[in-house]
Amino acid sequence: MTNRMFTIAIQYPGFGPQHPPRLQAIVDESPTDNVRVVAMEMFSKDSDYEWNPVIVGNTKYERHTVMQCSSDEGRSSQRQLREAVRQSLDEIQPDVLIVNGWGHRESRASLAWARANKCRTVLLSDSVRENMQRTWWKEAYKKFLVRNCDSAFVAGSPQARYVKRLGIQEEKIFHPGSCSVDNDYWMRETSSCRQRKELLRQQYGLPRNYFLCVARFIDVKNLPFLIKAYAQFRKSTPQTDWELVLCGSGPEEKKLRQIVDSLKVPGVNFTGFRQADELPVYYALASVFVLPSSIVECWGLVVNEAMACGLPVLVSHRVGSAEDLVIDGVNGFRFDPFNQDQLTELMTRLSSDEKQRQKMGQESSRIIDSHSCSAAARNLWKAVAAARAA
C-alpha cells in the first residue's frame, strides 16, 4: 500500500444486521490509515429479507445507497439500474471495486463500469458449483463476465474451487471471507440469555429441549423434509419431550402447517420471523440446530450464528458452509437432505446424549472463531493487495 489516500468500494444488495460488523472489521484491519472505505448498498431494501432498517451511526466507513427502492423494484428496470450504478461509481471513483458476484444486473453493470474505467476489481462470491445443475453456455458466460476480475474474496473452500474454475488464479483467491457474522455478539447475547433461561422460556413459550431451525419458509429450505423426519423421530421415541421450533416466515408457511396437521405430529412450534435482537433467545435455549436445505444454499449464515452460540449442528451437505464449518462427529453432522431415516437417526442420537451435545457445542465455538469478521477482513485486504498488484 502507498501513502496516497485511496478508495475501495464494496457492494451489498442491501444492508442487513451482519453488514456493520463486517465493515467495521474492514476498517479496523486496514493496513494503513490512508484508506476510504465506501459500502455500496445497491438498494435501500433487500426484497429477500424482512430485516428492520439498519441504522449506521458515526463510523469510519461511508454508506452509499445506489437506489432508494427495494431490490425487486430496482432490478425491474435495467436501464435505470445501469444508470444509477454508473452515476454512483462515477461519484465514488474507487481505486478497487469489490463486486458482489455476477448474477444480478447491478453486478454486471458494475463489472462493465470497471472494465471501461480500468478499475481494479475483486470478485466477492458465495456461489458453489455443486448446488445445482449447470449448463455449459451459462458457465461460459460467467467466465466472460469475470475475466477481468483481478482477485476473489469468497466465502469458503467450495466457493474458491468454483471461482478458480471460472478462471481466477488460485493464488489470487482468498477465504474464509464473504460470509461472516459478529461472533462476539452472538456469544455475548446467548450467554446473557442462558443466565435467564427459565424466565425467557416462560416469556417466549419455548420447550425445555428442542431442535431449532432458523430459515425462510421457501422451497429450497426443505422444511417439509425436516418436519417429516421429526415426525418419524417422535414416533420412534414416543416418550420424548423434545420439540421442533421453526423460526421464520415465508410463502410456504400454510403448506408447512398443513403437513403438521396431516401427520398429527405434536411439538412443532412456529415462532414467526424474528429480528437479530430476538434470535439469541431462540439459539440460547435450543439444544441442537438443524438446517436441511436441499438446493441453492450458497452458504447459510444461520450456521455461523448457531455455532457462535455454542450449539451442535446438523447441516445438509447441500449447504455451502457445511464443508468448512461442520466436522462429522466433532461439532455435529452433515446429512443427505433426501434421506429422512438418516436425519431421524441423528436426531435420536443427539437427543439422547447430553454430554456429546455439550462437547459438540464447545467445538462449534472453537471452529467458528477462525471465521470471524476480523479474519474475513484480513483476507479482504489480501484480495485488494492482489488486485492492485495484478
C-alpha positions as CSV (number, residue, x, y, z in Angstrom):
1,M,0.0,0.0,0.0
2,T,1.2,3.5,-0.8
3,N,0.9,6.6,1.4
4,R,-1.6,8.1,-1.0
5,M,-5.3,8.1,0.1
6,F,-7.1,5.5,-2.0
7,T,-10.7,4.3,-2.1
8,I,-12.2,0.8,-2.0
9,A,-15.9,0.3,-2.6
10,I,-17.6,-2.9,-1.5
11,Q,-21.1,-3.8,-2.7
12,Y,-24.1,-5.4,-1.0
13,P,-27.6,-5.9,-2.3
14,G,-29.0,-4.2,0.9
15,F,-27.8,-3.6,4.4
16,G,-28.6,-6.3,7.0
17,P,-27.6,-6.8,10.6
18,Q,-24.5,-8.7,9.5
19,H,-23.0,-5.9,7.4
20,P,-22.0,-3.2,10.0
21,P,-19.7,-5.5,12.0
22,R,-18.1,-6.8,8.7
23,L,-17.5,-3.2,7.6
24,Q,-16.1,-2.1,11.0
25,A,-13.7,-5.0,10.9
26,I,-12.6,-4.0,7.4
27,V,-11.8,-0.5,8.7
28,D,-10.1,-1.9,11.8
29,E,-7.9,-4.4,9.8
30,S,-6.9,-1.8,7.2
31,P,-3.1,-2.0,6.7
32,T,-2.9,1.8,6.5
33,D,-4.9,4.9,7.7
34,N,-4.9,6.3,4.1
35,V,-8.0,4.4,3.0
36,R,-11.5,5.5,2.2
37,V,-14.0,2.6,2.6
38,V,-17.3,3.0,0.9
39,A,-20.1,0.5,1.5
40,M,-22.4,0.5,-1.6
41,E,-25.9,-0.5,-0.6
42,M,-27.3,-1.2,-4.0
43,F,-30.9,-0.9,-2.8
44,S,-32.4,0.6,0.3
45,K,-34.3,-2.7,0.9
46,D,-33.4,-6.3,0.1
47,S,-36.6,-7.9,-1.0
48,D,-35.5,-11.4,0.1
49,Y,-35.3,-10.5,3.8
50,E,-37.6,-8.9,6.4
51,W,-34.8,-7.1,8.3
52,N,-35.5,-3.9,10.1
53,P,-33.7,-0.9,8.6
54,V,-30.1,-0.9,9.7
55,I,-29.1,2.4,11.3
56,V,-25.4,3.2,11.0
57,G,-24.1,5.8,13.4
58,N,-20.7,7.5,13.5
59,T,-18.4,5.2,11.6
60,K,-15.1,5.3,9.7
61,Y,-16.7,4.0,6.5
62,E,-19.2,5.7,4.2
63,R,-22.6,4.3,3.3
64,H,-23.8,5.0,-0.2
65,T,-27.2,3.9,-1.3
66,V,-27.4,3.4,-5.1
67,M,-31.2,3.2,-5.4
68,Q,-33.9,4.2,-2.9
69,C,-36.2,1.3,-3.5
70,S,-36.4,-2.5,-3.0
71,S,-34.2,-4.8,-4.9
72,D,-37.2,-6.3,-6.8
73,E,-38.3,-2.8,-7.9
74,G,-34.8,-1.7,-8.8
75,R,-33.9,-4.7,-10.9
76,S,-37.2,-4.4,-12.9
77,S,-35.7,-1.5,-14.9
78,Q,-32.4,-2.4,-16.4
79,R,-31.8,1.0,-17.9
80,Q,-32.5,2.9,-14.7
81,L,-30.4,0.5,-12.7
82,R,-27.5,0.7,-15.1
83,E,-27.6,4.5,-15.0
84,A,-27.8,4.6,-11.2
85,V,-24.8,2.3,-10.9
86,R,-22.8,4.4,-13.3
87,Q,-23.6,7.6,-11.6
88,S,-22.7,6.2,-8.2
89,L,-19.4,4.8,-9.3
90,D,-18.5,8.0,-11.2
91,E,-19.1,9.8,-7.9
92,I,-17.2,7.4,-5.7
93,Q,-14.3,6.8,-8.1
94,P,-13.0,3.7,-6.4
95,D,-9.4,2.5,-6.9
96,V,-10.5,-1.0,-6.2
97,L,-14.1,-2.2,-6.6
98,I,-15.4,-5.3,-4.7
99,V,-18.3,-6.5,-6.9
100,N,-21.0,-8.7,-5.3
101,G,-21.0,-11.7,-7.7
102,W,-22.1,-11.8,-11.3
103,G,-25.8,-13.0,-11.2
104,H,-27.6,-9.7,-10.7
105,R,-28.0,-6.8,-13.1
106,E,-26.3,-4.4,-10.7
107,S,-23.2,-6.7,-10.6
108,R,-23.0,-6.9,-14.3
109,A,-23.4,-3.1,-14.6
110,S,-20.6,-2.7,-12.1
111,L,-18.3,-5.1,-13.9
112,A,-18.9,-3.2,-17.1
113,W,-18.1,0.1,-15.4
114,A,-14.9,-1.3,-14.0
115,R,-13.7,-2.5,-17.4
116,A,-14.5,0.8,-19.1
117,N,-12.7,2.8,-16.3
118,K,-9.8,0.4,-15.9
119,C,-10.6,-0.1,-12.2
120,R,-9.1,-2.9,-10.3
121,T,-11.8,-5.4,-9.4
122,V,-12.2,-8.0,-6.6
123,L,-14.9,-10.6,-7.1
124,L,-17.0,-11.2,-3.9
125,S,-18.7,-14.6,-4.2
126,D,-20.5,-17.2,-2.1
127,S,-21.6,-19.3,-5.1
128,V,-20.8,-23.0,-5.3
129,R,-20.9,-25.2,-8.4
130,E,-22.3,-28.3,-6.7
131,N,-25.6,-26.9,-5.5
132,M,-27.5,-27.1,-8.9
133,Q,-27.2,-28.4,-12.4
134,R,-25.0,-26.2,-14.6
135,T,-25.2,-25.6,-18.3
136,W,-22.1,-25.1,-20.4
137,W,-23.3,-21.9,-22.0
138,K,-24.1,-20.2,-18.7
139,E,-20.8,-21.2,-17.4
140,A,-19.1,-19.8,-20.4
141,Y,-21.0,-16.5,-19.9
142,K,-19.8,-16.3,-16.3
143,K,-16.2,-16.8,-17.4
144,F,-16.7,-13.9,-19.8
145,L,-18.1,-11.7,-17.1
146,V,-15.4,-12.4,-14.5
147,R,-12.5,-12.5,-17.0
148,N,-11.2,-9.1,-15.9
149,C,-11.5,-9.6,-12.1
150,D,-8.1,-9.3,-10.6
151,S,-8.7,-11.4,-7.5
152,A,-11.5,-13.0,-5.5
153,F,-12.8,-12.8,-1.9
154,V,-15.0,-15.8,-1.3
155,A,-16.9,-17.5,1.5
156,G,-15.0,-20.8,1.7
157,S,-13.4,-23.8,0.1
158,P,-16.2,-24.8,-2.3
159,Q,-16.6,-21.2,-3.4
160,A,-12.9,-21.0,-4.0
161,R,-13.0,-24.1,-6.3
162,Y,-15.8,-22.5,-8.3
163,V,-14.2,-19.2,-9.0
164,K,-11.0,-21.0,-9.9
165,R,-13.0,-23.0,-12.4
166,L,-14.3,-19.7,-13.8
167,G,-10.8,-18.5,-14.5
168,I,-9.4,-16.7,-11.4
169,Q,-5.9,-18.0,-10.4
170,E,-5.8,-20.0,-7.2
171,E,-3.1,-17.7,-5.6
172,K,-5.5,-14.7,-6.1
173,I,-8.4,-16.3,-4.3
174,F,-8.8,-15.6,-0.6
175,H,-11.0,-17.2,2.1
176,P,-12.7,-17.6,4.6
177,G,-14.3,-14.3,3.7
178,S,-17.5,-13.0,2.4
179,C,-19.9,-14.8,4.8
180,S,-19.1,-14.0,8.4
181,V,-21.2,-12.8,11.4
182,D,-20.3,-10.9,14.6
183,N,-19.3,-13.9,16.6
184,D,-18.8,-11.8,19.7
185,Y,-22.4,-10.5,19.6
186,W,-23.9,-14.0,19.3
187,M,-21.7,-15.4,22.1
188,R,-22.3,-12.5,24.4
189,E,-26.1,-12.3,23.9
190,T,-26.7,-16.1,24.2
191,S,-24.5,-16.2,27.4
192,S,-26.7,-13.5,28.8
193,C,-29.9,-15.3,27.8
194,R,-28.8,-18.6,29.3
195,Q,-28.4,-16.9,32.7
196,R,-32.1,-16.0,32.5
197,K,-33.2,-19.1,30.6
198,E,-36.2,-20.1,32.8
199,L,-37.7,-16.7,32.7
200,L,-37.1,-16.4,29.0
201,R,-38.5,-19.9,28.4
202,Q,-41.8,-18.9,30.0
203,Q,-41.8,-15.5,28.3
204,Y,-41.3,-16.9,24.8
205,G,-43.3,-20.1,25.4
206,L,-40.3,-22.3,24.4
207,P,-39.9,-26.0,25.3
208,R,-37.2,-27.4,27.6
209,N,-35.5,-29.3,24.8
210,Y,-35.8,-28.6,21.2
211,F,-34.3,-28.8,17.7
212,L,-34.1,-25.3,16.2
213,C,-34.3,-24.3,12.5
214,V,-34.0,-20.6,11.5
215,A,-34.9,-20.2,7.8
216,R,-37.1,-18.5,5.3
217,F,-40.1,-20.7,4.5
218,I,-39.3,-21.3,0.9
219,D,-38.9,-24.4,-1.2
220,V,-35.1,-24.7,-1.2
221,K,-35.0,-24.8,2.6
222,N,-36.5,-28.3,2.5
223,L,-38.7,-27.8,5.6
224,P,-41.3,-30.4,4.8
225,F,-38.5,-33.0,4.9
226,L,-37.4,-31.7,8.3
227,I,-41.0,-31.9,9.7
228,K,-41.4,-35.5,8.4
229,A,-38.0,-36.5,9.9
230,Y,-39.1,-35.0,13.2
231,A,-42.4,-36.8,13.0
232,Q,-40.6,-40.1,12.5
233,F,-38.4,-39.2,15.5
234,R,-41.4,-38.6,17.7
235,K,-43.0,-41.9,16.5
236,S,-39.8,-43.9,17.2
237,T,-39.3,-42.2,20.7
238,P,-42.9,-41.6,21.9
239,Q,-41.8,-40.7,25.4
240,T,-39.5,-37.9,24.4
241,D,-40.1,-34.3,25.4
242,W,-38.0,-32.9,22.5
243,E,-39.9,-30.5,20.2
244,L,-39.1,-28.7,17.0
245,V,-39.0,-24.9,16.7
246,L,-39.3,-23.3,13.3
247,C,-38.2,-19.7,13.4
248,G,-39.1,-17.8,10.2
249,S,-41.8,-16.9,7.7
250,G,-42.5,-17.1,4.0
251,P,-44.8,-18.3,1.3
252,E,-44.7,-22.0,2.4
253,E,-46.0,-21.4,5.9
254,K,-49.5,-22.6,5.1
255,K,-48.2,-25.7,3.4
256,L,-46.0,-26.5,6.4
257,R,-48.8,-26.1,8.9
258,Q,-50.9,-28.4,6.7
259,I,-48.2,-31.1,6.8
260,V,-48.0,-30.8,10.6
261,D,-51.8,-31.3,10.8
262,S,-51.9,-34.1,8.4
263,L,-49.2,-36.0,10.2
264,K,-50.7,-35.2,13.6
265,V,-47.2,-34.6,14.9
266,P,-47.0,-33.0,18.3
267,G,-44.4,-30.4,19.4
268,V,-43.9,-28.4,16.2
269,N,-43.7,-24.7,17.1
270,F,-44.0,-21.8,14.6
271,T,-42.5,-18.6,16.0
272,G,-42.7,-16.3,13.0
273,F,-39.9,-14.2,11.7
274,R,-37.6,-12.8,14.4
275,Q,-35.1,-9.9,14.1
276,A,-31.5,-10.3,15.1
277,D,-32.0,-8.7,18.5
278,E,-34.5,-11.5,19.4
279,L,-32.8,-14.5,17.8
280,P,-30.3,-15.0,20.6
281,V,-33.1,-16.1,22.9
282,Y,-34.0,-19.0,20.4
283,Y,-30.4,-20.0,20.0
284,A,-29.6,-19.8,23.7
285,L,-32.5,-22.1,24.8
286,A,-32.1,-24.6,21.9
287,S,-30.3,-27.9,22.2
288,V,-29.5,-28.7,18.6
289,F,-29.6,-26.6,15.4
290,V,-30.8,-28.1,12.1
291,L,-30.6,-26.7,8.5
292,P,-32.0,-29.2,5.9
293,S,-31.6,-27.2,2.7
294,S,-31.8,-29.2,-0.5
295,I,-30.5,-26.8,-3.2
296,V,-29.2,-23.3,-3.7
297,E,-27.9,-22.7,-0.2
298,C,-24.7,-21.0,-1.2
299,W,-23.5,-20.6,2.4
300,G,-26.1,-20.4,5.2
301,L,-25.2,-17.7,7.7
302,V,-27.5,-19.2,10.3
303,V,-25.0,-22.0,10.7
304,N,-22.3,-19.4,11.7
305,E,-24.8,-17.9,14.2
306,A,-25.7,-21.3,15.7
307,M,-22.1,-22.2,16.1
308,A,-21.1,-18.9,17.6
309,C,-24.0,-19.6,20.1
310,G,-22.3,-22.8,21.1
311,L,-24.7,-25.3,19.5
312,P,-24.1,-28.7,17.9
313,V,-25.3,-28.5,14.3
314,L,-27.0,-30.9,11.9
315,V,-26.5,-29.5,8.4
316,S,-27.4,-30.8,5.0
317,H,-24.4,-31.5,2.8
318,R,-26.0,-29.2,0.2
319,V,-25.4,-26.2,2.4
320,G,-22.4,-24.3,1.2
321,S,-20.9,-23.8,4.6
322,A,-21.1,-27.5,5.6
323,E,-17.7,-28.4,4.1
324,D,-15.8,-25.8,6.1
325,L,-17.8,-25.5,9.3
326,V,-19.2,-28.9,10.1
327,I,-16.8,-31.7,11.1
328,D,-18.7,-35.0,11.3
329,G,-18.7,-36.3,14.9
330,V,-16.9,-33.2,16.2
331,N,-19.3,-30.3,16.3
332,G,-22.2,-32.0,14.6
333,F,-23.0,-34.0,11.4
334,R,-23.7,-33.5,7.7
335,F,-26.6,-35.4,6.2
336,D,-28.3,-36.2,2.9
337,P,-31.3,-33.8,2.6
338,F,-33.2,-36.6,0.8
339,N,-32.5,-39.3,3.4
340,Q,-35.2,-39.0,6.1
341,D,-34.0,-42.0,8.0
342,Q,-30.5,-40.6,8.3
343,L,-31.7,-37.3,9.8
344,T,-34.1,-39.1,12.2
345,E,-31.3,-41.3,13.4
346,L,-29.1,-38.2,14.0
347,M,-31.9,-36.5,15.9
348,T,-32.3,-39.6,18.1
349,R,-28.6,-39.9,18.7
350,L,-28.1,-36.3,19.8
351,S,-31.3,-36.0,21.8
352,S,-30.2,-39.0,24.0
353,D,-26.6,-37.8,24.7
354,E,-26.3,-34.6,26.6
355,K,-22.6,-35.0,27.2
356,Q,-22.0,-35.3,23.4
357,R,-24.1,-32.2,22.8
358,Q,-22.1,-30.1,25.2
359,K,-18.8,-31.2,23.8
360,M,-20.0,-30.6,20.2
361,G,-21.3,-27.1,21.2
362,Q,-17.8,-26.3,22.6
363,E,-16.2,-27.4,19.3
364,S,-18.6,-25.3,17.3
365,S,-17.4,-22.2,19.3
366,R,-13.8,-23.2,18.6
367,I,-14.3,-23.8,14.9
368,I,-16.3,-20.6,14.2
369,D,-13.6,-18.5,15.8
370,S,-11.5,-18.8,12.6
371,H,-14.4,-17.4,10.6
372,S,-14.7,-14.1,12.4
373,C,-15.3,-10.7,10.8
374,S,-11.7,-9.8,11.6
375,A,-10.3,-12.9,9.9
376,A,-12.5,-12.2,6.9
377,A,-11.4,-8.6,6.8
378,R,-7.8,-9.6,6.7
379,N,-8.5,-11.8,3.7
380,L,-10.3,-8.9,2.0
381,W,-7.2,-6.7,2.3
382,K,-5.1,-9.6,0.8
383,A,-7.5,-9.7,-2.1
384,V,-7.3,-5.9,-2.5
385,A,-3.5,-6.1,-2.5
386,A,-3.5,-8.8,-5.1
387,A,-5.8,-6.8,-7.3
388,R,-3.6,-3.7,-7.0
389,A,-0.6,-5.8,-7.9
390,A,-2.2,-7.5,-10.8
